[in-house]
Amino acid sequence: MNPIKEIPFYLGTLVASGTASTDAIDLTSIANEYRFSVQYTVTDIGDGTATITLEALCSNDGINYVAYGTPIITSSVVAAACLPDTFTPPLCRFMKLRATETTGAGTLKAVITGVLCIQ
């Protein structure tokens, strides 16, 4: 079994109806089995309840990214939350994580940080 590679990420401050993405993650030398898990924390939420969708974007050229289909997780959070989940994107050379806030209301804001684990 391959060792687990941990990649911390920061998605910044997400506002109502906002979107944020990580930098590109080069998967070419990380793993050959591609088992993924992600654990992220949502903090500093302003007024309202954030509904956050976290998804993986895949690319083979490092320029054009496409969502692989199924969001990793969609969650409504009212306070700080630590939300782990596993996912299996298709084989690709590069990946980004993208968070989208979908309620679009109020003075909502959420800071998202986490760790992507790959084995």
MARMIFI-435422 format. One record per residue: residue number from 1; residue in one letter; x, y negated, z of N, C-alpha, C in turn. Coordinates in steps of 0.001 Angstrom, whole numbers. Layout:
ATOM | num | residu | nx | ny | nz | cax | cay | caz | cx | cy | cz
ATOM | NUM | A | X | Y | Z | X | Y | Z | X | Y | Z
...
END
This chain:
ATOM | num | residu | nx | ny | nz | cax | cay | caz | cx | cy | cz
ATOM | 1 | M | 840 | 1183 | 0 | 0 | 0 | 0 | 882 | -1241 | 0
ATOM | 2 | N | 489 | -2244 | -719 | 1244 | -3490 | -816 | 1059 | -4334 | 442
ATOM | 3 | P | 2088 | -5102 | 812 | 1921 | -6017 | 1942 | 916 | -7110 | 1596
ATOM | 4 | I | 366 | -7715 | 2619 | -611 | -8789 | 2427 | 136 | -10111 | 2258
ATOM | 5 | K | -232 | -10840 | 1233 | 312 | -12173 | 973 | -726 | -13185 | 1437
ATOM | 6 | E | -341 | -14107 | 2305 | -1254 | -15134 | 2799 | -933 | -16467 | 2142
ATOM | 7 | I | -1967 | -17101 | 1606 | -1805 | -18401 | 957 | -2771 | -19385 | 1615
ATOM | 8 | P | -2251 | -20308 | 2433 | -3133 | -21310 | 3029 | -3629 | -22282 | 1967
ATOM | 9 | F | -4831 | -22810 | 2161 | -5343 | -23798 | 1223 | -6097 | -24892 | 1954
ATOM | 10 | Y | -6206 | -26023 | 1273 | -6903 | -27201 | 1788 | -7743 | -27748 | 642
ATOM | 11 | L | -9036 | -27855 | 862 | -9925 | -28352 | -184 | -10307 | -29810 | 23
ATOM | 12 | G | -9783 | -30428 | 1059 | -10066 | -31841 | 1272 | -11428 | -32075 | 1884
ATOM | 13 | T | -11872 | -33323 | 1812 | -13162 | -33707 | 2366 | -14211 | -33649 | 1280
ATOM | 14 | L | -15210 | -32859 | 1519 | -16304 | -32666 | 575 | -17483 | -33511 | 1043
ATOM | 15 | V | -18006 | -34360 | 177 | -19170 | -35184 | 501 | -20408 | -34572 | -146
ATOM | 16 | A | -21568 | -35137 | 150 | -22815 | -34639 | -425 | -22710 | -34560 | -1940
ATOM | 17 | S | -23063 | -33420 | -2497 | -23009 | -33139 | -3940 | -21597 | -33170 | -4509
ATOM | 18 | G | -20585 | -33076 | -3643 | -19203 | -33136 | -4097 | -18628 | -31783 | -4453
ATOM | 19 | T | -17484 | -31821 | -5150 | -16761 | -30619 | -5542 | -15276 | -30838 | -5293
ATOM | 20 | A | -14587 | -29802 | -4819 | -13141 | -29871 | -4603 | -12531 | -28532 | -4971
ATOM | 21 | S | -11308 | -28572 | -5522 | -10612 | -27338 | -5919 | -9205 | -27316 | -5339
ATOM | 22 | T | -8683 | -26122 | -5137 | -7297 | -25963 | -4713 | -6381 | -26145 | -5915
ATOM | 23 | D | -5109 | -26220 | -5650 | -4117 | -26152 | -6727 | -4148 | -24742 | -7303
ATOM | 24 | A | -3546 | -24568 | -8459 | -3491 | -23244 | -9087 | -2651 | -22293 | -8242
ATOM | 25 | I | -3111 | -21063 | -8137 | -2393 | -20001 | -7445 | -1902 | -19033 | -8509
ATOM | 26 | D | -583 | -18881 | -8613 | 9 | -17987 | -9615 | -38 | -16564 | -9068
ATOM | 27 | L | -821 | -15712 | -9705 | -996 | -14339 | -9237 | -21 | -13352 | -9878
ATOM | 28 | T | 795 | -13780 | -10817 | 1612 | -12847 | -11594 | 2636 | -12083 | -10760
ATOM | 29 | S | 3119 | -12650 | -9674 | 4116 | -11946 | -8873 | 3628 | -11611 | -7472
ATOM | 30 | I | 2345 | -11800 | -7220 | 1831 | -11587 | -5866 | 1377 | -10160 | -5615
ATOM | 31 | A | 590 | -9611 | -6508 | 1 | -8306 | -6219 | -363 | -7588 | -7499
ATOM | 32 | N | -458 | -6288 | -7413 | -894 | -5529 | -8571 | -2247 | -4870 | -8367
ATOM | 33 | E | -2724 | -4797 | -7150 | -4024 | -4190 | -6900 | -5136 | -5230 | -6775
ATOM | 34 | Y | -4789 | -6427 | -6456 | -5732 | -7535 | -6379 | -6933 | -7268 | -5486
ATOM | 35 | R | -6663 | -7044 | -4233 | -7717 | -7032 | -3218 | -7645 | -8381 | -2533
ATOM | 36 | F | -8751 | -9089 | -2507 | -8770 | -10453 | -1996 | -9688 | -10577 | -794
ATOM | 37 | S | -9290 | -11420 | 137 | -10209 | -11860 | 1180 | -9891 | -13320 | 1453
ATOM | 38 | V | -10898 | -14034 | 1876 | -10701 | -15452 | 2174 | -11388 | -15753 | 3492
ATOM | 39 | Q | -10730 | -16546 | 4299 | -11330 | -17026 | 5529 | -11153 | -18527 | 5530
ATOM | 40 | Y | -12251 | -19243 | 5690 | -12137 | -20694 | 5672 | -12923 | -21299 | 6813
ATOM | 41 | T | -12533 | -22507 | 7179 | -13155 | -23226 | 8271 | -13698 | -24546 | 7735
ATOM | 42 | V | -14920 | -24851 | 8126 | -15568 | -26105 | 7755 | -15673 | -26942 | 9023
ATOM | 43 | T | -15084 | -28132 | 9003 | -15123 | -29006 | 10178 | -15477 | -30431 | 9769
ATOM | 44 | D | -15676 | -31295 | 10761 | -15915 | -32717 | 10574 | -17135 | -32981 | 9700
ATOM | 45 | I | -18233 | -32387 | 10093 | -19452 | -32555 | 9314 | -20186 | -33801 | 9797
ATOM | 46 | G | -20528 | -34671 | 8853 | -21272 | -35890 | 9181 | -22751 | -35574 | 9385
ATOM | 47 | D | -23611 | -36490 | 9031 | -25051 | -36297 | 9199 | -25569 | -35279 | 8201
ATOM | 48 | G | -26388 | -34355 | 8661 | -27013 | -33391 | 7772 | -26373 | -32018 | 7849
ATOM | 49 | T | -26940 | -31098 | 7094 | -26454 | -29730 | 7030 | -25822 | -29495 | 5671
ATOM | 50 | A | -24563 | -29090 | 5668 | -23871 | -28817 | 4416 | -24231 | -27423 | 3918
ATOM | 51 | T | -24505 | -27306 | 2650 | -24626 | -26004 | 2005 | -23457 | -25912 | 1039
ATOM | 52 | I | -22521 | -25024 | 1352 | -21274 | -24950 | 603 | -21195 | -23634 | -154
ATOM | 53 | T | -20881 | -23727 | -1434 | -20622 | -22559 | -2258 | -19129 | -22525 | -2543
ATOM | 54 | L | -18499 | -21400 | -2230 | -17080 | -21216 | -2497 | -16948 | -20170 | -3591
ATOM | 55 | E | -16205 | -20505 | -4645 | -16055 | -19564 | -5749 | -14624 | -19558 | -6254
ATOM | 56 | A | -14272 | -18465 | -6930 | -12962 | -18343 | -7543 | -13061 | -18714 | -9011
ATOM | 57 | L | -12068 | -19472 | -9472 | -11952 | -19818 | -10881 | -10741 | -19078 | -11427
ATOM | 58 | C | -10883 | -18420 | -12559 | -9800 | -17607 | -13122 | -9303 | -18193 | -14434
ATOM | 59 | S | -8001 | -17980 | -14706 | -7391 | -18468 | -15930 | -6233 | -17559 | -16320
ATOM | 60 | N | -6018 | -17399 | -17602 | -4837 | -16690 | -18082 | -3789 | -17634 | -18635
ATOM | 61 | D | -4167 | -18883 | -18915 | -3194 | -19835 | -19454 | -2808 | -20925 | -18451
ATOM | 62 | G | -3467 | -20960 | -17290 | -3157 | -21970 | -16282 | -3720 | -23340 | -16590
ATOM | 63 | I | -4511 | -23446 | -17656 | -5096 | -24726 | -18061 | -6622 | -24667 | -18010
ATOM | 64 | N | -7186 | -23657 | -18637 | -8639 | -23498 | -18718 | -9107 | -22495 | -17667
ATOM | 65 | Y | -9953 | -22957 | -16757 | -10436 | -22114 | -15662 | -11928 | -21862 | -15821
ATOM | 66 | V | -12335 | -20635 | -15507 | -13731 | -20230 | -15614 | -14138 | -19549 | -14317
ATOM | 67 | A | -15316 | -19904 | -13792 | -15848 | -19207 | -12622 | -16117 | -17767 | -13014
ATOM | 68 | Y | -15735 | -16837 | -12160 | -15839 | -15436 | -12553 | -17239 | -14861 | -12390
ATOM | 69 | G | -18186 | -15636 | -11973 | -19569 | -15158 | -11984 | -20277 | -15218 | -10651
ATOM | 70 | T | -19773 | -14531 | -9663 | -20450 | -14455 | -8379 | -19715 | -15310 | -7363
ATOM | 71 | P | -20406 | -16253 | -6691 | -19734 | -17032 | -5650 | -19208 | -16116 | -4549
ATOM | 72 | I | -18095 | -16489 | -3963 | -17548 | -15724 | -2845 | -18537 | -15778 | -1690
ATOM | 73 | I | -19041 | -16971 | -1421 | -20009 | -17131 | -337 | -20778 | -18428 | -541
ATOM | 74 | T | -22033 | -18433 | -152 | -22833 | -19646 | -65 | -23378 | -19687 | 1349
ATOM | 75 | S | -23112 | -20767 | 2060 | -23478 | -20822 | 3463 | -23949 | -22214 | 3847
ATOM | 76 | S | -24970 | -22269 | 4687 | -25402 | -23526 | 5287 | -24754 | -23626 | 6655
ATOM | 77 | V | -24073 | -24717 | 6896 | -23393 | -24898 | 8167 | -23813 | -26214 | 8791
ATOM | 78 | V | -24030 | -26198 | 10093 | -24434 | -27396 | 10805 | -23278 | -27921 | 11644
ATOM | 79 | A | -22382 | -27066 | 12023 | -21225 | -27448 | 12828 | -20025 | -26675 | 12306
ATOM | 80 | A | -18911 | -26816 | 12996 | -17704 | -26105 | 12575 | -18006 | -24619 | 12439
ATOM | 81 | A | -17481 | -24015 | 11397 | -17741 | -22606 | 11147 | -16501 | -21945 | 10601
ATOM | 82 | C | -16334 | -20690 | 10925 | -15250 | -19889 | 10375 | -15915 | -18734 | 9643
ATOM | 83 | L | -15813 | -18727 | 8337 | -16594 | -17815 | 7521 | -15691 | -16918 | 6677
ATOM | 84 | P | -15447 | -15663 | 7108 | -14618 | -14777 | 6296 | -15452 | -14032 | 5256
ATOM | 85 | D | -14844 | -13690 | 4141 | -15523 | -12879 | 3142 | -14498 | -12254 | 2218
ATOM | 86 | T | -14879 | -11176 | 1541 | -14014 | -10516 | 572 | -14638 | -10650 | -810
ATOM | 87 | F | -13799 | -10559 | -1845 | -14300 | -10680 | -3203 | -13333 | -10010 | -4160
ATOM | 88 | T | -13802 | -9715 | -5353 | -12983 | -9059 | -6366 | -13144 | -9786 | -7694
ATOM | 89 | P | -12287 | -10755 | -7976 | -12346 | -11435 | -9274 | -11751 | -10535 | -10350
ATOM | 90 | P | -11990 | -10836 | -11610 | -11363 | -10041 | -12671 | -9854 | -10300 | -12685
ATOM | 91 | L | -9135 | -9433 | -13323 | -7702 | -9590 | -13450 | -7395 | -10885 | -14203
ATOM | 92 | C | -6560 | -11731 | -13617 | -6175 | -12980 | -14262 | -4812 | -13399 | -13742
ATOM | 93 | R | -4152 | -14289 | -14473 | -2813 | -14745 | -14097 | -2849 | -15860 | -13059
ATOM | 94 | F | -3868 | -16716 | -13125 | -3957 | -17859 | -12227 | -5365 | -17933 | -11643
ATOM | 95 | M | -5460 | -18480 | -10433 | -6760 | -18629 | -9799 | -6777 | -19923 | -8994
ATOM | 96 | K | -7942 | -20532 | -8914 | -8203 | -21656 | -8021 | -9436 | -21295 | -7213
ATOM | 97 | L | -9550 | -21880 | -6025 | -10781 | -21786 | -5250 | -11483 | -23131 | -5368
ATOM | 98 | R | -12801 | -23098 | -5568 | -13575 | -24337 | -5701 | -14744 | -24296 | -4732
ATOM | 99 | A | -14915 | -25385 | -3995 | -16052 | -25534 | -3091 | -16970 | -26613 | -3643
ATOM | 100 | T | -18271 | -26360 | -3559 | -19275 | -27311 | -4014 | -20317 | -27469 | -2923
ATOM | 101 | E | -20641 | -28702 | -2590 | -21712 | -28979 | -1632 | -22972 | -29223 | -2438
ATOM | 102 | T | -24069 | -28533 | -2104 | -25249 | -28550 | -2966 | -26489 | -29223 | -2386
ATOM | 103 | T | -26444 | -29738 | -1161 | -27657 | -30381 | -644 | -27835 | -31779 | -1207
ATOM | 104 | G | -26729 | -32483 | -1391 | -26783 | -33811 | -1984 | -27503 | -34849 | -1165
ATOM | 105 | A | -27509 | -34717 | 165 | -28274 | -35651 | 979 | -27427 | -36225 | 2109
ATOM | 106 | G | -27754 | -37442 | 2508 | -27185 | -38037 | 3704 | -25742 | -38457 | 3591
ATOM | 107 | T | -25157 | -38718 | 4749 | -23762 | -39126 | 4836 | -22905 | -37919 | 5188
ATOM | 108 | L | -23265 | -36828 | 4647 | -22613 | -35557 | 4890 | -21161 | -35570 | 4461
ATOM | 109 | K | -20304 | -34948 | 5259 | -18935 | -34708 | 4833 | -18432 | -33463 | 5540
ATOM | 110 | A | -17574 | -32719 | 4857 | -17039 | -31491 | 5423 | -15592 | -31330 | 4988
ATOM | 111 | V | -14721 | -31002 | 5915 | -13322 | -30742 | 5617 | -13156 | -29230 | 5591
ATOM | 112 | I | -12584 | -28715 | 4509 | -12481 | -27269 | 4338 | -11014 | -26862 | 4243
ATOM | 113 | T | -10598 | -25966 | 5122 | -9267 | -25391 | 5090 | -9409 | -23882 | 5216
ATOM | 114 | G | -8383 | -23143 | 4844 | -8497 | -21698 | 4988 | -7247 | -20961 | 4556
ATOM | 115 | V | -7387 | -19631 | 4505 | -6314 | -18750 | 4086 | -6870 | -17729 | 3117
ATOM | 116 | L | -6219 | -17612 | 1983 | -6539 | -16577 | 1003 | -5544 | -15450 | 1233
ATOM | 117 | C | -6033 | -14232 | 1418 | -5174 | -13070 | 1599 | -5299 | -12178 | 371
ATOM | 118 | I | -4157 | -11741 | -149 | -4136 | -10915 | -1340 | -3308 | -9672 | -1047
ATOM | 119 | Q | -3845 | -8515 | -1446 | -3105 | -7277 | -1276 | -3248 | -6440 | -2519
END
